[in-house]
Amino acid sequence: MQGIHKSLFGRLRSWTHYHHAKTAIIVACGLVLASGMTAFALLYRAPQKTATAPHVATPTTIPTPAPVVYYSPLTGEKVPDEASTKQAVTGVMIENSPDARPQSGLKQAGVVYEAIAEGGITRFLALYQQEKPALIGPVRSLRQYDIDWLAPFQASIAHVGGSAAALKEIRSGSYRDLDQFFNGSYYWRTTDRYAPHNVYTDATHLDALNTKKGYATSTFTAWPRKDGAPAKTPNATTINVTISSALYNSQYKYDAANNDYARYQAGAPHLDREQGQIAPSVVIVMEVTEKTVMQDGYREQITTTGSGKAHIFQDGTETEATWSKADSGSQTKFTDASGKEIALNRGQTWLTAVPANREGKVTWQ
């Protein structure tokens, strides 16, 4: 009986061993097959779509516009807005006899014309636009050639009477007349000077008078302007202008630091009573045909149209030029030897009309 049990147990163990090995082989084969199928799947799987990031538009950079810069048509200097470029231009006749010195308001004028009135005594036509002096004077009478110089600026003109020829023209209705004779409340006489050297006005009164008469704006052909810069080799640092006699002859001394010309007359600095040393950025000497004639008394007759020789001083240098003016209403032009209009430095421009036949009328060094 015991032998039978051993025999059965042996066969069972053999069967288990046999089937265990077989099972292991089957499991191993299954693992190999599964690995192969996995590798096959990895190698030969279907191509997948690559995910792409959504398109984001690059924002457009809008450039910042350059600020608009406005310039005065009278002086070429910067002004705050467009309205400033259209302000009414106002001219004032300012006396230059010794009893009228020092004057008020000359330093702030944008443009000054200087010419002989009578007897070698010079007088100034001062033009203002953005400049607003608190005092201007002494105000004196008008001459006919001054009208020809102010007309191209569409300027009003403040004066106390004038020569017969000047009054006839200014009262023709073609000009903006601010004669003190008819607008007395906009002028006054001071007590620190005696007549006729004591008539004054100011920008506030003249602006109000312009407004009353409807002279709101001025439209005119401006001179070409440029930014000034001291010349590396200046050739005109001292200028001497002989217009009539020692009391009225002028001199200019160039100041490179400010790039302007300190003005002297009668051998002394020419001072504005309130503002000090007068120092234009540009000095122009125009040679003109001039003679004394009898009208309502002896008057200077100056030819303002046609053409003539001119000397332009700026940046410490002298440029020989030609002035030309087609008619009384046209702007005076300044051209070089090639006929190109010369650009003037920004700032005050001082023009002196000297008789072309005057000996030593202008020299410089």
RAQUIBEL-V327155 format. One record per run of one state. SS is the DSSP state (hx for helix, st for strand, lp for the rest). FROM is the first residue (numbers start at 1). TO is the last residue. If there is no record, write none. Layout:
BEGIN
((SS,FROM,TO) (SS,FROM,TO))
END
This chain:
BEGIN
((lp,1,1) (hx,2,44) (lp,45,69) (st,70,71) (lp,72,77) (st,78,79) (lp,80,81) (hx,82,86) (st,87,87) (lp,88,89) (st,90,95) (lp,96,97) (hx,98,100) (lp,101,102) (st,103,104) (lp,105,110) (st,111,118) (lp,119,120) (st,121,128) (lp,129,135) (st,136,137) (lp,138,138) (st,139,139) (lp,140,141) (st,142,142) (lp,143,143) (hx,144,151) (lp,152,155) (st,156,159) (lp,160,161) (st,162,162) (lp,163,163) (hx,164,170) (lp,171,175) (st,176,179) (hx,180,182) (lp,183,183) (hx,184,186) (lp,187,187) (st,188,189) (lp,190,198) (st,199,201) (lp,202,202) (hx,203,213) (lp,214,216) (st,217,217) (lp,218,224) (st,225,226) (lp,227,237) (st,238,241) (lp,242,249) (st,250,255) (lp,256,259) (st,260,265) (lp,266,267) (st,268,269) (lp,270,270) (st,271,272) (lp,273,275) (st,276,277) (lp,278,278) (st,279,280) (lp,281,281) (st,282,288) (lp,289,289) (st,290,294) (lp,295,297) (st,298,302) (lp,303,305) (st,306,314) (lp,315,316) (st,317,325) (lp,326,332) (st,333,335) (lp,336,340) (st,341,341) (lp,342,343) (st,344,345) (lp,346,348) (st,349,355) (lp,356,361) (st,362,364) (lp,365,365))
END
